[in-house]
């Protein structure tokens, strides 16, 4: 029996895969739980159209990420924080603060979840922070933390 999976099924395949299973497994397990649909001609055409649309969207997202990465590479962002004696900060610099500074200083909007701070930034200085824009595209920005004048 040929079926198209609507959800990921362990040891069988991922959502959107065309699989060939035993009649009983398909009729008694996959179809009643809505884990798959029957692979007739219309469903296969719809699946192919959906895959093409997803492929086009994926290419567009990759192109956007590459453009943003070109702008971000070796960009410097200045963040002002309250500091105690020496070079210690009272708190730490967060990815949200870096994202806000990027938007304010360079008009580049980056989601805070894409900014990966490996160790908390708790000192004054310049730090390299990786930004993962796409699973194939990443960039590095320089974050300069300076003390605020009080």
MDAnalysis code that builds the backbone (N, CA, C; Angstrom):
import MDAnalysis as mda
import numpy as np

u = mda.Universe.empty(450, n_residues=150, atom_resindex=np.repeat(np.arange(150), 3), trajectory=True)
u.add_TopologyAttr("name", ["N", "CA", "C"] * 150)
u.add_TopologyAttr("resid", np.arange(1, 151))
u.add_TopologyAttr("resname", ["UNK", "UNK", "UNK", "UNK", "UNK", "UNK", "UNK", "UNK", "UNK", "UNK", "UNK", "UNK", "UNK", "UNK", "UNK", "UNK", "UNK", "UNK", "UNK", "UNK", "UNK", "UNK", "UNK", "UNK", "UNK", "UNK", "UNK", "UNK", "UNK", "UNK", "UNK", "UNK", "UNK", "UNK", "UNK", "UNK", "UNK", "UNK", "UNK", "UNK", "UNK", "UNK", "UNK", "UNK", "UNK", "UNK", "UNK", "UNK", "UNK", "UNK", "UNK", "UNK", "UNK", "UNK", "UNK", "UNK", "UNK", "UNK", "UNK", "UNK", "UNK", "UNK", "UNK", "UNK", "UNK", "UNK", "UNK", "UNK", "UNK", "UNK", "UNK", "UNK", "UNK", "UNK", "UNK", "UNK", "UNK", "UNK", "UNK", "UNK", "UNK", "UNK", "UNK", "UNK", "UNK", "UNK", "UNK", "UNK", "UNK", "UNK", "UNK", "UNK", "UNK", "UNK", "UNK", "UNK", "UNK", "UNK", "UNK", "UNK", "UNK", "UNK", "UNK", "UNK", "UNK", "UNK", "UNK", "UNK", "UNK", "UNK", "UNK", "UNK", "UNK", "UNK", "UNK", "UNK", "UNK", "UNK", "UNK", "UNK", "UNK", "UNK", "UNK", "UNK", "UNK", "UNK", "UNK", "UNK", "UNK", "UNK", "UNK", "UNK", "UNK", "UNK", "UNK", "UNK", "UNK", "UNK", "UNK", "UNK", "UNK", "UNK", "UNK", "UNK", "UNK", "UNK", "UNK", "UNK", "UNK", "UNK"])
u.atoms.positions = np.array([
    [0.849, -1.166, 0.000],
    [0.000, 0.000, 0.000],
    [0.898, 1.234, 0.000],
    [0.659, 2.148, -0.941],
    [1.449, 3.374, -1.026],
    [0.743, 4.484, -0.252],
    [1.531, 5.135, 0.636],
    [1.001, 6.216, 1.460],
    [1.966, 7.395, 1.445],
    [1.418, 8.575, 1.730],
    [2.235, 9.778, 1.924],
    [2.141, 10.134, 3.395],
    [3.287, 10.222, 4.053],
    [3.299, 10.516, 5.486],
    [2.962, 11.983, 5.734],
    [2.084, 12.232, 6.696],
    [1.739, 13.601, 7.072],
    [2.548, 14.058, 8.277],
    [3.116, 13.124, 9.008],
    [3.986, 13.418, 10.155],
    [5.176, 12.474, 10.112],
    [6.212, 12.809, 10.870],
    [7.362, 11.925, 10.980],
    [6.949, 10.660, 11.731],
    [7.320, 9.500, 11.196],
    [7.042, 8.212, 11.833],
    [8.378, 7.514, 12.030],
    [8.662, 7.161, 13.276],
    [9.938, 6.540, 13.597],
    [10.123, 5.248, 12.808],
    [11.296, 5.031, 12.299],
    [11.684, 3.852, 11.523],
    [10.935, 3.711, 10.195],
    [10.217, 4.768, 9.761],
    [9.499, 4.691, 8.495],
    [9.869, 5.855, 7.577],
    [9.804, 7.075, 8.087],
    [10.154, 8.216, 7.246],
    [9.710, 9.528, 7.856],
    [9.964, 10.596, 7.114],
    [9.612, 11.937, 7.558],
    [8.340, 12.389, 6.853],
    [7.756, 13.457, 7.373],
    [6.548, 14.011, 6.779],
    [6.813, 14.376, 5.323],
    [5.900, 13.983, 4.434],
    [6.050, 14.264, 3.018],
    [6.680, 13.139, 2.229],
    [7.184, 12.111, 2.892],
    [7.789, 10.980, 2.192],
    [6.711, 10.061, 1.615],
    [6.985, 9.501, 0.461],
    [6.121, 8.502, -0.160],
    [6.665, 7.142, 0.254],
    [5.848, 6.356, 0.977],
    [6.319, 5.073, 1.500],
    [5.412, 3.942, 1.029],
    [5.970, 2.752, 1.006],
    [5.225, 1.552, 0.656],
    [5.190, 0.675, 1.906],
    [3.991, 0.434, 2.447],
    [3.842, -0.328, 3.685],
    [2.850, -1.474, 3.480],
    [2.826, -2.375, 4.450],
    [1.877, -3.488, 4.409],
    [0.448, -2.949, 4.563],
    [-0.513, -3.637, 3.954],
    [-1.918, -3.207, 3.990],
    [-2.427, -2.997, 5.412],
    [-2.186, -3.981, 6.276],
    [-2.706, -3.912, 7.647],
    [-2.096, -2.759, 8.431],
    [-0.798, -2.530, 8.289],
    [-0.120, -1.450, 9.005],
    [-0.676, -0.096, 8.564],
    [-0.884, 0.043, 7.263],
    [-1.419, 1.298, 6.745],
    [-2.858, 1.515, 7.149],
    [-3.705, 0.501, 6.967],
    [-5.139, 0.624, 7.220],
    [-5.462, 0.693, 8.710],
    [-4.747, -0.065, 9.540],
    [-5.081, -0.163, 10.958],
    [-4.292, 0.775, 11.872],
    [-3.145, 1.275, 11.407],
    [-2.334, 2.117, 12.279],
    [-2.142, 3.529, 11.713],
    [-1.582, 3.630, 10.515],
    [-1.219, 4.939, 9.980],
    [-2.423, 5.804, 9.602],
    [-3.363, 5.246, 8.872],
    [-4.514, 6.035, 8.425],
    [-5.436, 6.479, 9.565],
    [-5.823, 5.607, 10.516],
    [-6.712, 6.075, 11.598],
    [-6.078, 7.147, 12.483],
    [-4.775, 7.121, 12.644],
    [-4.083, 8.104, 13.493],
    [-3.695, 9.356, 12.707],
    [-4.118, 9.398, 11.428],
    [-3.833, 10.505, 10.531],
    [-2.326, 10.785, 10.407],
    [-1.535, 9.725, 10.428],
    [-0.100, 9.832, 10.228],
    [0.245, 9.770, 8.743],
    [-0.729, 9.357, 7.910],
    [-0.499, 9.235, 6.479],
    [-1.815, 9.390, 5.732],
    [-1.688, 9.667, 4.437],
    [-2.851, 9.685, 3.551],
    [-2.563, 8.757, 2.380],
    [-3.611, 8.284, 1.730],
    [-3.455, 7.379, 0.600],
    [-2.805, 8.142, -0.552],
    [-1.831, 7.514, -1.185],
    [-1.070, 8.152, -2.263],
    [-1.759, 7.912, -3.594],
    [-2.817, 8.678, -3.860],
    [-3.450, 8.615, -5.170],
    [-2.808, 9.682, -6.060],
    [-3.245, 9.770, -7.300],
    [-2.612, 10.678, -8.265],
    [-2.691, 12.134, -7.802],
    [-3.830, 12.560, -7.274],
    [-3.998, 13.942, -6.815],
    [-3.100, 14.277, -5.640],
    [-2.983, 13.349, -4.700],
    [-2.151, 13.586, -3.516],
    [-0.670, 13.661, -3.894],
    [-0.264, 12.842, -4.865],
    [1.137, 12.863, -5.291],
    [1.458, 14.187, -5.992],
    [0.535, 14.677, -6.846],
    [0.746, 15.967, -7.504],
    [0.811, 17.094, -6.481],
    [-0.085, 17.057, -5.498],
    [-0.081, 18.086, -4.453],
    [1.229, 18.052, -3.667],
    [1.726, 16.854, -3.392],
    [2.994, 16.697, -2.671],
    [4.151, 17.289, -3.486],
    [4.171, 17.027, -4.780],
    [5.231, 17.567, -5.634],
    [5.180, 19.095, -5.680],
    [3.970, 19.660, -5.791],
    [3.833, 21.126, -5.796],
    [4.324, 21.719, -4.483],
    [3.947, 21.078, -3.386],
    [4.352, 21.565, -2.070],
    [5.871, 21.518, -1.909],
    [6.500, 20.457, -2.386],
    [7.964, 20.343, -2.304],
    [8.646, 21.420, -3.137],
    [8.095, 21.721, -4.335],
    [8.678, 22.768, -5.176],
    [8.564, 24.127, -4.494],
    [7.423, 24.406, -3.895],
    [7.224, 25.684, -3.201],
    [8.189, 25.804, -2.033],
    [8.339, 24.728, -1.262],
    [9.267, 24.749, -0.135],
    [10.713, 24.930, -0.602],
    [11.057, 24.327, -1.731],
    [12.409, 24.464, -2.270],
    [12.680, 25.911, -2.689],
    [11.706, 26.541, -3.334],
    [11.853, 27.935, -3.757],
    [11.986, 28.849, -2.546],
    [11.157, 28.622, -1.518],
    [11.234, 29.431, -0.300],
    [12.582, 29.238, 0.390],
    [13.074, 28.003, 0.404],
    [14.370, 27.727, 1.009],
    [15.496, 28.465, 0.300],
    [15.425, 28.511, -1.035],
    [16.439, 29.231, -1.805],
    [16.375, 30.730, -1.523],
    [15.161, 31.270, -1.385],
    [15.007, 32.691, -1.084],
    [15.563, 33.011, 0.299],
    [15.276, 32.154, 1.282],
    [15.791, 32.373, 2.632],
    [17.316, 32.303, 2.652],
    [17.893, 31.386, 1.889],
    [19.342, 31.269, 1.812],
    [19.955, 32.527, 1.195],
    [19.343, 33.041, 0.140],
    [19.857, 34.254, -0.507],
    [19.785, 35.447, 0.442],
    [18.670, 35.578, 1.165],
    [18.537, 36.658, 2.152],
    [19.597, 36.537, 3.232],
    [19.810, 35.328, 3.719],
    [20.794, 35.111, 4.778],
    [22.197, 35.459, 4.291],
    [22.512, 35.133, 3.048],
    [23.822, 35.458, 2.502],
    [24.020, 36.960, 2.377],
    [22.968, 37.684, 1.979],
    [23.061, 39.137, 1.889],
    [23.297, 39.760, 3.261],
    [22.567, 39.296, 4.244],
    [22.726, 39.829, 5.603],
    [24.104, 39.478, 6.143],
    [24.594, 38.278, 5.847],
    [25.915, 37.855, 6.322],
    [27.013, 38.745, 5.742],
    [26.883, 39.120, 4.479],
    [27.868, 40.006, 3.870],
    [27.909, 41.347, 4.592],
    [26.741, 41.852, 4.980],
    [26.686, 43.131, 5.701],
    [27.210, 42.984, 7.123],
    [26.975, 41.822, 7.739],
    [27.350, 41.631, 9.140],
    [28.823, 41.309, 9.357],
    [29.446, 40.631, 8.403],
    [30.828, 40.186, 8.603],
    [31.736, 41.342, 8.976],
    [32.426, 41.158, 10.086],
    [33.388, 42.128, 10.614],
    [32.770, 43.500, 10.906],
    [31.488, 43.530, 11.191],
    [30.802, 44.756, 11.588],
    [31.071, 45.004, 13.064],
    [31.188, 46.270, 13.457],
    [31.436, 46.576, 14.867],
    [30.193, 47.203, 15.472],
    [29.813, 46.699, 16.643],
    [28.673, 47.200, 17.390],
    [29.181, 47.664, 18.747],
    [28.782, 48.878, 19.150],
    [29.208, 49.427, 20.433],
    [28.040, 49.354, 21.402],
    [28.292, 48.766, 22.566],
    [27.270, 48.649, 23.600],
    [27.800, 49.301, 24.869],
    [26.994, 50.208, 25.417],
    [27.388, 50.888, 26.654],
    [26.715, 50.192, 27.826],
    [27.520, 49.830, 28.827],
    [27.033, 49.134, 30.016],
    [27.626, 49.777, 31.264],
    [26.925, 49.628, 32.366],
    [27.444, 50.103, 33.646],
    [28.554, 49.160, 34.108],
    [29.661, 49.756, 34.535],
    [30.801, 48.949, 34.962],
    [31.216, 49.351, 36.365],
    [31.749, 48.378, 37.078],
    [32.267, 48.632, 38.417],
    [33.728, 49.028, 38.320],
    [34.437, 48.803, 39.377],
    [35.861, 49.121, 39.372],
    [36.590, 48.172, 38.427],
    [37.549, 48.700, 37.706],
    [38.286, 47.880, 36.756],
    [37.490, 47.691, 35.481],
    [37.456, 46.478, 34.994],
    [36.770, 46.218, 33.726],
    [35.531, 45.346, 33.884],
    [35.123, 45.058, 35.117],
    [33.951, 44.199, 35.351],
    [32.655, 44.972, 35.140],
    [31.695, 44.312, 34.493],
    [30.363, 44.897, 34.322],
    [29.491, 44.493, 35.507],
    [28.458, 45.281, 35.764],
    [27.520, 44.922, 36.828],
    [26.660, 43.722, 36.417],
    [26.354, 43.619, 35.180],
    [25.579, 42.487, 34.662],
    [26.358, 41.832, 33.541],
    [25.653, 41.409, 32.520],
    [26.322, 40.863, 31.342],
    [25.573, 41.334, 30.098],
    [26.245, 41.289, 28.973],
    [25.654, 41.688, 27.706],
    [24.874, 40.497, 27.159],
    [23.618, 40.719, 26.816],
    [22.769, 39.640, 26.315],
    [22.650, 39.709, 24.796],
    [22.158, 38.643, 24.221],
    [21.959, 38.616, 22.778],
    [20.877, 39.610, 22.356],
    [19.911, 39.871, 23.232],
    [18.875, 40.863, 22.929],
    [19.489, 42.257, 22.819],
    [20.421, 42.581, 23.703],
    [21.082, 43.884, 23.641],
    [21.894, 44.031, 22.360],
    [22.540, 42.953, 21.940],
    [23.310, 42.988, 20.695],
    [22.373, 43.170, 19.504],
    [21.246, 42.460, 19.493],
    [20.271, 42.585, 18.405],
    [19.712, 44.005, 18.354],
    [19.402, 44.581, 19.522],
    [18.889, 45.953, 19.565],
    [19.931, 46.947, 19.053],
    [21.205, 46.750, 19.442],
    [22.281, 47.639, 18.996],
    [22.491, 47.528, 17.481],
    [22.389, 46.326, 16.937],
    [22.512, 46.147, 15.486],
    [21.416, 46.915, 14.755],
    [20.206, 46.838, 15.267],
    [19.086, 47.537, 14.644],
    [19.260, 49.043, 14.761],
    [19.672, 49.507, 15.917],
    [19.806, 50.944, 16.160],
    [20.994, 51.548, 15.409],
    [22.137, 50.890, 15.434],
    [23.352, 51.464, 14.871],
    [23.521, 51.203, 13.375],
    [23.044, 50.051, 12.882],
    [23.300, 49.687, 11.492],
    [22.030, 49.365, 10.709],
    [20.868, 49.481, 11.314],
    [19.574, 49.191, 10.673],
    [19.507, 47.778, 10.103],
    [20.069, 46.824, 10.848],
    [20.011, 45.414, 10.453],
    [19.238, 44.675, 11.536],
    [18.127, 44.058, 11.142],
    [17.310, 43.328, 12.109],
    [17.714, 41.864, 12.104],
    [18.160, 41.392, 13.283],
    [18.562, 40.002, 13.454],
    [17.849, 39.479, 14.696],
    [17.289, 38.295, 14.593],
    [16.615, 37.683, 15.733],
    [17.639, 37.341, 16.811],
    [17.285, 37.609, 18.057],
    [18.225, 37.374, 19.159],
    [18.617, 35.906, 19.287],
    [17.773, 34.986, 18.834],
    [18.078, 33.556, 18.928],
    [19.149, 33.125, 17.937],
    [19.442, 33.986, 16.953],
    [20.472, 33.659, 15.973],
    [21.848, 34.137, 16.411],
    [21.890, 34.935, 17.477],
    [23.151, 35.432, 18.004],
    [23.607, 34.471, 19.087],
    [24.772, 33.865, 18.883],
    [25.253, 32.830, 19.797],
    [26.435, 33.343, 20.621],
    [26.146, 33.671, 21.865],
    [27.199, 34.104, 22.778],
    [27.688, 32.846, 23.486],
    [28.949, 32.474, 23.239],
    [29.467, 31.232, 23.807],
    [29.694, 31.357, 25.315],
    [30.275, 32.458, 25.739],
    [30.475, 32.720, 27.163],
    [29.846, 34.066, 27.475],
    [29.270, 34.239, 28.652],
    [28.670, 35.532, 28.982],
    [29.705, 36.655, 28.904],
    [29.300, 37.773, 28.313],
    [30.190, 38.932, 28.200],
    [30.015, 39.760, 29.466],
    [31.005, 39.703, 30.353],
    [30.917, 40.375, 31.644],
    [32.043, 41.377, 31.870],
    [32.816, 41.660, 30.809],
    [33.939, 42.584, 30.925],
    [33.862, 43.641, 29.843],
    [34.582, 44.724, 30.058],
    [34.722, 45.754, 29.041],
    [35.763, 45.267, 28.043],
    [35.519, 45.528, 26.758],
    [36.465, 45.107, 25.734],
    [35.766, 44.807, 24.424],
    [36.501, 44.190, 23.520],
    [35.955, 43.821, 22.217],
    [35.871, 42.299, 22.126],
    [34.726, 41.818, 21.662],
    [34.473, 40.384, 21.604],
    [33.946, 40.011, 20.220],
    [34.332, 38.832, 19.744],
    [33.792, 38.308, 18.492],
    [32.595, 37.428, 18.814],
    [31.463, 37.737, 18.184],
    [30.227, 37.002, 18.452],
    [29.723, 36.402, 17.141],
    [29.552, 35.071, 17.094],
    [29.027, 34.445, 15.877],
    [27.505, 34.625, 15.760],
    [27.055, 34.802, 14.526],
    [25.631, 34.932, 14.227],
    [25.300, 33.866, 13.193],
    [24.407, 32.940, 13.543],
    [24.021, 31.852, 12.635],
    [22.702, 32.241, 11.984],
    [22.761, 32.676, 10.729],
    [21.590, 33.179, 10.022],
    [20.792, 32.080, 9.326],
    [21.464, 31.018, 8.940],
    [20.854, 29.906, 8.210],
    [21.720, 28.702, 8.528],
    [21.241, 27.496, 8.316],
    [22.069, 26.342, 8.665],
    [23.335, 26.265, 7.819],
    [23.396, 26.998, 6.698],
    [24.595, 27.033, 5.867],
    [25.347, 28.361, 5.941],
    [24.734, 29.381, 6.554],
    [25.306, 30.723, 6.529],
    [25.500, 31.250, 7.947],
    [26.719, 31.714, 8.224],
    [26.970, 32.360, 9.516],
    [27.908, 33.539, 9.289],
    [27.910, 34.447, 10.250],
    [28.754, 35.631, 10.179],
    [29.327, 35.891, 11.564],
    [30.304, 36.792, 11.628],
    [30.908, 37.164, 12.901],
    [30.857, 38.677, 13.033],
    [30.357, 39.141, 14.174],
    [30.349, 40.577, 14.432],
    [31.253, 40.864, 15.622],
    [31.794, 42.067, 15.657],
    [32.640, 42.493, 16.759],
    [31.804, 43.362, 17.682],
    [31.710, 42.970, 18.929],
    [30.942, 43.710, 19.928],
    [31.941, 44.402, 20.844],
    [31.877, 45.734, 20.878],
    [32.742, 46.508, 21.755],
    [31.900, 46.991, 22.924],
    [32.281, 46.555, 24.100],
    [31.564, 46.944, 25.317],
    [32.359, 48.067, 25.963],
    [31.689, 49.208, 26.155],
    [32.326, 50.384, 26.761],
    [31.533, 50.782, 28.011],
    [32.204, 51.365, 29.006],
    [31.485, 51.788, 30.195],
    [30.686, 53.069, 29.940],
    [29.551, 53.175, 30.610],
    [28.756, 54.404, 30.503],
    [29.378, 55.463, 31.397],
    [29.254, 56.707, 30.980],
    [29.749, 57.791, 31.815],
    [28.655, 58.172, 32.789],
    [28.930, 58.049, 34.069],
    [27.922, 58.393, 35.074],
    [28.288, 59.655, 35.784],
])
